[in-house]
Amino acid sequence: MAAQQRKLLGLVRSTYDGESDSDPYIRTVAASADLLEARRNILLWRVWVLERMCPLTFALLKSRGALGELVDAFIRRCNISPFRETQAPEFLDMVSTYPDHVLASVSRFERALMRVRDGESGPFEVTWNVDPHLVLIRLAMQLPLDEPIEEGAWRVVVSPQEPGGFSIERTG
């Protein structure tokens, strides 16, 4: 039973190809339209949660055409809780490790804001290699990042002690 449940989870996450499995039930599920519908519903639920819980990272991923790819990766790699409050922090933690520095910085910033909102005192520091002012303003206004962004070194400190919850300082 446990093995079958792991296979079913793999089918839902698209990490298991059950079409060649010896279990006829797993083969039937793998070929079913219901499985595709379940995957679609899970994707839509994850997207809905992320759009509301981490709007800046969501907007950047959407504008870069990478949203579907990273949500799919999140579903495949993470044992996601059904509770939406835990999904966005886990997603932001995953995205914060990506090599795209702007994307990683935005997700770290948003994660730091969540921590402060949840009562952690911080401070949390996020380094940037571009000016975060333009990035954050444009993402908050749901505008594309189509203007050149000044490169350099900046530090954003997120803390309840900062006026407005965070400060931005050029460091180099």
C-alpha positions in Angstrom: 0.0 0.0 0.0 2.8 2.5 0.9 4.6 1.8 -2.4 1.4 2.4 -4.3 0.8 5.7 -2.5 4.4 6.8 -3.3 3.8 5.9 -7.0 0.5 7.9 -7.0 2.2 10.9 -5.4 4.9 10.6 -8.1 2.2 10.6 -10.8 0.6 13.7 -9.3 4.0 15.4 -9.1 5.0 14.2 -12.6 8.1 12.5 -11.2 6.9 9.0 -12.0 5.9 7.5 -15.3 3.4 4.8 -14.4 2.6 3.8 -17.9 5.1 0.9 -17.8 4.3 0.0 -14.2 3.3 -3.7 -13.5 0.4 -2.5 -11.4 -2.7 -2.2 -13.6 -4.2 0.5 -11.3 -1.1 2.7 -11.5 -1.1 2.3 -15.3 -4.8 3.3 -15.4 -4.3 6.3 -13.3 -1.2 7.3 -15.3 -3.2 7.3 -18.5 -6.3 9.0 -17.1 -7.7 12.5 -17.9 -8.5 12.8 -14.2 -4.7 12.8 -13.4 -4.2 15.7 -15.9 -7.1 17.6 -14.3 -5.7 17.0 -10.8 -2.3 18.3 -11.9 -3.9 21.3 -13.4 -5.9 22.0 -10.2 -2.8 21.7 -8.1 -0.9 24.1 -10.4 -3.7 26.6 -10.3 -4.0 26.4 -6.5 -0.2 26.9 -6.1 -0.3 29.8 -8.6 -3.2 31.4 -6.8 -1.5 31.1 -3.4 1.9 32.4 -4.7 0.3 35.4 -6.4 -1.3 36.5 -3.2 1.5 35.6 -0.7 4.6 36.7 -2.7 3.4 39.2 -5.2 6.8 40.7 -6.0 8.5 37.4 -6.8 5.4 36.3 -8.7 5.3 39.4 -10.8 9.0 39.1 -11.7 8.7 35.4 -12.6 5.6 36.2 -14.7 7.3 39.0 -16.5 10.3 36.8 -17.3 8.1 33.9 -18.5 9.6 31.6 -15.8 6.6 31.3 -13.5 5.3 28.0 -14.8 8.8 26.4 -14.9 9.5 27.3 -11.2 6.1 26.4 -9.9 6.4 23.0 -11.7 9.9 22.6 -10.1 8.4 23.5 -6.7 5.7 20.9 -7.0 8.2 18.2 -8.1 10.9 18.9 -5.5 9.1 19.9 -2.4 6.8 18.0 -0.1 4.3 20.9 0.0 2.0 21.4 2.8 -1.7 21.9 2.0 -1.7 25.0 4.2 -1.1 28.0 2.1 0.7 29.9 4.9 3.7 27.5 4.5 3.8 27.3 0.7 5.0 30.8 -0.1 7.9 30.7 2.4 9.1 27.4 1.0 8.7 28.7 -2.5 10.7 31.9 -1.7 13.4 29.8 0.0 13.7 27.7 -3.2 13.7 30.7 -5.6 16.3 32.5 -3.4 18.9 30.0 -4.5 18.5 30.6 -8.2 21.5 32.0 -10.1 19.5 35.1 -11.3 20.7 37.6 -8.8 17.7 40.0 -9.2 15.2 37.1 -8.8 17.1 35.7 -5.8 17.3 39.2 -4.1 13.6 39.9 -4.7 12.6 36.5 -3.2 15.0 37.0 -0.2 13.5 40.5 0.4 10.0 39.2 0.3 10.9 36.3 2.6 12.4 38.8 5.1 9.2 40.9 5.0 7.3 37.7 5.8 9.5 36.9 8.7 9.1 40.4 10.2 5.3 40.2 9.6 5.3 36.9 11.5 7.0 38.5 14.5 10.7 37.8 14.0 12.8 40.8 15.1 15.5 40.6 12.5 17.2 42.5 11.2 17.4 40.6 7.9 19.9 41.8 5.3 19.6 41.3 1.5 22.4 42.2 -0.8 21.6 43.4 -4.4 23.9 43.9 -7.4 21.4 46.4 -9.0 19.5 49.3 -7.5 16.6 47.8 -5.6 14.5 51.1 -5.7 13.5 50.7 -9.4 13.1 46.9 -9.1 10.8 47.1 -6.1 8.8 50.1 -7.3 8.1 48.6 -10.7 7.2 45.2 -9.4 4.9 46.7 -6.7 3.2 48.7 -9.5 3.0 45.6 -11.7 5.1 47.3 -14.4 7.7 45.5 -16.5 11.4 45.8 -15.7 12.2 47.1 -19.2 14.4 50.0 -18.2 18.1 49.6 -17.6 18.8 49.1 -13.9 21.9 50.7 -12.4 24.4 48.1 -11.3 26.4 48.3 -8.1 26.2 47.1 -4.6 23.2 47.8 -2.3 22.0 46.4 1.0 18.4 46.3 2.1 17.8 45.8 5.8 14.3 44.5 6.7 13.4 45.0 10.4 10.5 46.2 12.5 12.8 48.9 13.8 13.2 50.4 10.3 10.8 53.2 9.3 8.4 51.5 6.8 9.9 48.1 7.7 13.0 48.3 5.6 15.9 50.6 4.4 18.0 50.7 1.3 21.6 51.7 1.3 24.2 51.8 -1.4 27.3 50.0 -0.3 29.6 50.2 -3.3 
